[in-house]
Amino acid sequence: MSIQVVVPSTELARPRRLSVAYLLWLLGVVGLCGLHRWYCHKRFSAVIYFVTLGLCGVGQLLDWFFIAAMVRRANRLPCARPRP
């Protein structure tokens, strides 16, 4: 038996857009690595990416394939506090 939790739409975080995430990922070319992870609520790994230049470029390249999943997961996260 599984229990599903339904979160009202007023309590969801502002939806993340895939196109914005890819644009932020592209800024890694000029050294701003990790912005796409910050946008998708992955704060810790975003700092790691920023300090290590996207894990020396390897992590940045791999994220090209994982961004869609990160955005979907970020859009399912409940907001920390309800918006008025």
C-alpha positions in Angstrom: 0.0 0.0 0.0 1.5 3.3 -1.0 0.5 6.8 0.2 0.6 9.7 -2.1 1.0 13.2 -0.9 -0.7 15.8 -2.9 0.8 19.3 -2.7 -1.5 22.1 -3.6 -0.2 24.1 -6.6 0.1 27.2 -4.4 2.8 25.5 -2.4 5.0 24.4 -5.3 8.2 26.2 -6.1 8.3 28.4 -9.1 8.6 26.1 -12.1 12.0 25.7 -13.6 12.4 25.9 -17.4 14.6 23.6 -19.3 15.7 26.3 -21.8 16.9 28.5 -18.9 18.8 25.5 -17.4 20.6 24.9 -20.7 21.5 28.5 -21.1 23.0 28.5 -17.6 24.8 25.3 -18.5 26.2 27.0 -21.5 27.8 29.7 -19.3 30.2 27.0 -18.1 32.1 27.7 -21.3 33.2 31.0 -19.9 34.0 29.6 -16.5 30.6 30.1 -14.7 30.2 26.4 -14.1 27.4 25.1 -11.8 24.8 27.8 -12.3 22.4 25.3 -13.9 22.8 23.1 -10.8 22.0 26.1 -8.5 18.9 26.9 -10.6 17.8 23.2 -10.1 18.2 23.5 -6.3 21.4 21.4 -6.1 23.3 24.0 -4.1 26.1 21.8 -2.7 27.1 20.4 -6.1 26.8 23.8 -7.6 29.5 25.1 -5.3 31.7 22.1 -6.1 31.2 22.7 -9.8 32.0 26.4 -9.4 35.2 25.8 -7.5 36.5 22.9 -9.7 35.3 24.4 -13.0 32.7 21.7 -13.6 34.9 18.9 -12.3 37.5 19.9 -14.8 34.9 20.0 -17.5 33.9 16.3 -17.3 31.0 16.9 -15.0 29.9 19.9 -17.0 29.9 17.7 -20.2 28.0 14.9 -18.5 25.3 17.3 -17.2 24.3 18.0 -20.8 22.5 14.6 -20.6 21.2 15.0 -17.0 19.8 18.5 -17.1 16.3 17.4 -18.2 16.0 15.0 -15.2 17.4 17.7 -12.9 14.7 20.2 -14.0 11.9 17.6 -13.7 13.1 16.8 -10.2 13.3 20.5 -9.2 9.8 21.1 -10.5 8.5 18.3 -8.1 10.1 19.8 -5.0 7.7 21.6 -2.6 8.5 25.2 -1.7 10.1 25.8 1.7 7.5 28.4 2.5 4.1 29.0 0.8 3.9 32.0 -1.4 1.2 34.6 -0.5 
